[in-house]
Amino acid sequence: MKRAFTLIELLVVIAIIAILAAILFPVFAQAKEAAKKTAALSNVKQTATAFAMYLADSDDTYPTGYRFTPGVGWRWNFSVSTPLGWMGPNYAQGQPARMAEDASHWTNCIASYTKSDNILEGPGLPQRDVYGVTGATPRRPALVNMTYNGLLHAWSATAVAAPSNLPLIWNGRGRGNGIGNSLTNPALTCPQDGSAGCRYTPGGAPGGAMFTIWDSMWMWAKGGNMAFADTSAKFRRFGATLSPGATDWRQDPYTGYNAQGNPGFVWVDGAGYPWLFRPDYDFSQ
């Protein structure tokens, strides 16, 4: 004889399913987060490898970190469209003069080695519209979270004191992907009037700067990834100590983190250079 579920039995089954879901959903979420973190680590590793290939073809000299305007100088605090000219000629960034300037930027210098703009992305992070471009464009804009250590701008790879510890490429924009927009972080504060050269000088001018990040440095598992000058890559926990406590300057470029993972200060040396990114730093102190 066929027998239907009673109301009590049905409620018990529903309760069991709800309990199992409550147990499993966080596990699934953690697995998804771990996958994004791993994909992001792979991206920075691949980009560091592209840098190594670039160095082999460029007399061991790192690419430039900024766009260059003839008669003006290095635009260290300007972003660059990525890929080159993706907006098309209806925008300044798509016109020949501007594209000639943007070609000196690191993202465009290594483009022939990366083969794909996708590796510049922070997997799963929200998109940030910087340019406000509307309508169809000749090329698809890249999504860019990765930044370059601008203190290596035109620096010799053989002059790096500690290649396995010096950050080369990292998830330096915080929790977001710029749509068709890339920058260098940290950067050298080079004179834009062309009155002086643009090169890291230990203990002297031009000094350095780091840019404001998007929302938080907690991108995946409360941190992000760094690839180093020897092309190794690893995950770094950011904001392990919240304000008013100080972070470990040997691991974290920022300090003064709030409860959302947004930092307020940068570790710098006496000349204003971001501490962890100095090419001559041996990391022994």
N, C-alpha and C positions, 0 to 999 in steps of 0.2 A: 504494500500500500504506500502511495506517495505521501510525503509529509512536508509541509511548508515550514520555513523558519518562523519561530515565534518572534515577537517584537524584542524581547530581552536578548535572544540569541543574535539578532541582527545588530542590536546596539553594542553587544560585546565584540562582534567582528569589526564593526566600525571603529571602536575604541582601540582594538589591537592594531589596525591599519594606521590609525593616527599616531600611536606610540612609535611604531616602526618608522613612519615617515619623519617624525620628530628626531629620531636617532640618526637616520640615514641622510637627510637633507644637508646637515652641516658637513658630513663626510664628503658628499658629492661636491659641495661648495669649496671645500678645502682642496679636493683633487683638481677642480677646475682652476683654482688660484695657483696651485703648484705647477700646472701645465703652462699657464701664462708666464709664470716666473722663469720656467725652463726655456720657453721660446724666446723670452727677452734676453736671457743669458746667451743663447745661441746667436742672437742678432749682434750683440756687442762683440762676441768672439769672432764672427765672420767679418765684421767691419774692421776689427784690429788686424785680421789677416790681410784684408785689402790694403790697409796702411803699410804692412810689411812689403807687399808687392810694389806699392807706389815708391817706397824708400829704395828698393832695389833698382828702380828705373830713374831715380832722382838724386843720385849721388849721396844717398843717406841723409837727405834733407827733408824735414817734415813739410807738409803742405801749409799754405797760408790759411789763417783763420778768419780772414775778413775780406770784404770786397774792396777793391782799390779804385779810387776815382782819380784819373789823371789831373794834375794841377791842384788837387785837394789833399789826397792822402788816403790812409787806411780808415775805412768806416767801421771801426771796431764795435760800435754800439748800434749797428743796423742789422736787421735780419736780411736773409737772402732767399729768393724764391727757389723752390726745389721740386722737380728738376728744373734745369735752366730753361727759362722762357715759357713755362707751362701755361701762363695766362694768355699768351698771344699778344700781337702788336697793338691791341686796343688798350693795353696797360703799359705803363713805363717799364715794368719789369720784363716785358716781352719785346722791347725795341732793341735794335742792335747795339746801341751805345751802352745801355744798362746791362745787357747780356755779356758784353765784353768785360764789364767790371765784375759781374757776378761769377765769371768763369774762374777767377782766382780763389774763390771760396772753397774750403776743404771738401764740402759735399760734392762739388762739381769736379774737383781735382781727382777724387777717387772713384768717380762714377764708372769709369771704364773697367775698374777692377771689381766693383761690387756686382755689376750686371743687373741689379734690381734695387729700386728704392725701398722695397718692402722691409729690408733689414734695418732701416732707420726708425722703424715704428716701435712703440711700446705696446705690445699686445694687450688688447682689452681695455685700454685707457680711453677716456672720452676725447672727442675731437674738439679742437679750439680754432675757431675761424679768426685768423689774424688780418687777412686782406679784405674780406668781405666781397669776394668775387662772385658775381651772379651770372647765370647763363652758361652756355656751352664753352668749353675751352679746348684748344688744340691738343693738349696732353692732360693726362690724369695727374692731379697734384699728389705729391708724396705725403704721407703722414709721418711727422718727424718728432720723436721724443729725445733722440740721442744728441749729445753735444760733445764737442771736441775740447781738449785741454789747450786753450789758446796761448798758454805760456810756451808751448812748443812751436808756435808760429815761426816758420822758416828756420827752425833750430836744427842743429846737427844731431842725428841719432847717436853718434859715437860720443857725444858730450853728456848724455843722460847718465847720472850717477848711479841710479838704482832701477834698472829697467823692469824688474819684477814687482816693484812697489809703486812706480809712478803711473797714476791714471792717465790714460790716453784718450779713451772714449768711455762715456758713461751715460746713464739715464739721468741727465742733468737738467731736465725741464720740469721735473715734478710730475704730478698726476694729470697728464694731458698730452695729446699729439697735435702739433701745429699743422694745419692744413696747408700744404705747399710752402712751408716756412721753416727755415732752419737758422741756427745761430751758433756762436761759440761761447762756451761757458765753462770755466772762467775766461776772461779776455784781458788783453793788455790795453791799458788806457792810452793809446797812442795819440799824439797830437794830430788833429784833423786838418791843420793848416799846412802840413808837410814840413814843419820847421825842424823836425827831428826824425830819426829813424824809428822803426817799430820792431823792437827786439827785447826779449827778456834780458835784463841786466841785473845780476845779483846785487841786492842792496841799494840799487839806484833807480832812476827813472827808466821807463815810464810808469811803473806801478801796475797794479791789476785791479780787477773788479769782478764780481759775480752778480748775475741778474736775478731779479725776482722770479720765483718759481710759480707754477700753477697749483694752487690749493694745498698741496701736501707733498712731502718727500716719501710718503708711505704709498708706494705704487703696488708692490706685491709683498705680502708678508712683512709689512712695515719696513720696506727698504727698496733697494734697486740694485742694478748691476754695474760693475766696472770692468773694463778691459785695460790691461796695462801695457807698457811699452815693449814688453817681451811677447805680447799677444796672448798671454794667459788672461783668464777672466774668472770672476767670482762674484757671488752675491754679497752685498754689504748692507748691514742693518743701519738705518739712519734714525737719529733721534732716540737712541737707546736710553738716554737720560733726558728728562724733560726739565724745562726751566722751573726753578732758578738754578738747578744743577747744570754743570758743564759736561759736554760730550768729550770723548777721547779724541784729541786733535790728530792722533796718529791713524785714525780710522774714518772719521766723519768730517767733511769739509765745513759743516754748519754746526751751530750751537744755538741755545735759546729757543728750543722747540716747545711749541704749545701742545695741548692735548690732542690736537688734530694732526700733528706731525708736520706743522709748518714752522720753519726756523726763522729766527729774527736776526741772527748775526753770522759772520763768517770768520773762521780762524785765519789770521793774516800775520805776516812777519812785519818787521819794522819799516819796510819800504812799501807795504800795502799789498804785497803779493799773496794770493791765497796759499796757505801753508802747504797743503798736501800736493799741490800741482807744480811746485818749483822743480825744474829739470835737474838742478844741481843738488837737491836735497838727498841725503843718503839714508834717511829714515831710521837712523840709529839713536835719535834723541827726540 
